[in-house]
């Protein structure tokens, strides 16, 4: 059964053009928002190479939507949270995205662009993407905040570190990072209601620190911004139950359910159907208390 058509809640918006408030519309669903991952890369840690072919990428986007994704997050440069990512040129990133993004934008769901390059973000927003997902939280490329501000779009500010340091207080580090990123956003003119915060599970963190960030997610509510958690197939699961990325569905779902219980409004996942089902059941049980 396809969910793409006139009865779909996003269909009318897609047909009329850009949604002036995509984040507000998503949060207005009044349930956890599920962001489906589409990696158009040869080297992502979990599914690298599976969707590098444009046809495969578009078909996978269709599948994610049919499974219940509320928004598709498209990236063409691997950020590999455990190191080893190979930087690519602007030209290569655009070469991977050009045959994919314009088609996905017509499938009836909002699309965010997962990139570290302001020029890629600007191009994707010009094509119709409605959100920027920046894994360096506006702190790596000075022009990223300006692009987001000029286009008036939502941005995901993710905590990141170049390497894990087991001795640090990771919650304090995330708090300081968010404070600085929000200051950068303010100075650039990015409205606070356009910002989502992501603690960056797996990025520059030990497995223990990643789990602590999920366990103490409520600490970040003081920023009064929606929280996104992307725990899908991450290595901390392997530290609890030895498993390859493709074998971490159970751990991913457990982490996302607990993240939502601790305040996450958005979860980012490779496995949309299973995550949607798990979250709906969890919510039904919570509401029966």
Secondary structure, DSSP 8 states (H G I E B T S, - for coil): ----STTSTTHHHHHH---TTHHHHHHTTSS-EEEEEEE--S--TTTTTTT-SHHHHHHHHHHHHHTT-SEEEEESS---TTS------HHHHHHHHHTTHHHHTTSSSEEEEE-S-HHHHHHHHHHT--EEEETTTTSS-HHHHHHHHHHT-EEEEE---SS--TTS-HHHHHHHHHHHHHHHHHHHT--GGGEEEE--TTTT--HHHHHHHHHTGGGGGGG-SEEEE--TT-HHHHHHS---GGG-HHHHHHHHHHHHHTT-SEEEES-HHHHHHHHHHHHHHHHT-
